[in-house]
Amino acid sequence: MHYSSYEGDRIELAERKEIRSRLRHEKNEKVKLKLIFLNAIANISMDLESACSMCEIAVSTGYLWIRKWNEEGYEGIKDKPNLGGRPPKLNKENLEELRAELKKKDYWTTQEVK
């Protein structure tokens, strides 16, 4: 593990070699940014604030990425599909009816659509 400090806090990063290895092969841009950040702290000994500044992220985000890496490793920093949100009010059949209706006119007001 590697230790880096920021304002008196100790930051532990597990699996330093894995960070570097994953960084070489990562294709996803968002995950690569996280790995660059983690590598800067773990293998280049950059302080947290500088690494956050370099990656243009908030310090709180940096701490979150570190925690995710330490708890779950690579799986913790990978992009996950967004499964949340409100379910649609219309079912498939109703959506098809709405699409057909909307094709009848070029311009609709919100009130007409409701």
Phi, psi and omega in degrees: 000152180243142180246136174224150182239151176216119181048044175086350179277147175259131180245124177257136174235120180276156172054056181302318182294325179295323178302309181298317180296313179296323181299320181298328189251354185290133179257329183288123184300318182292319179290324179298320177300317178297318179293323176299314178301309181298321179295322180300322180280315187283318190246345179250354179060035176282144178286159186303313183298317179294318179296319177296317179297315180300320182270359179057049177233160176286153178301321179298324177294320177300314177299320179298313180298319178297314180298316179299317179297313182294325182278320189236357182067213183303320180301329181289335181256353178293151175291135179244145179296144178280109181260001182272190177102167181284138176291152181295148179280335182257139174277179184300317181297315179295323178296319178297318177299316179297316179300315180299318180295318182294334179288346182288339184220148179282330185230133179227144171271160178301320181297320179294322180293320179298000000 
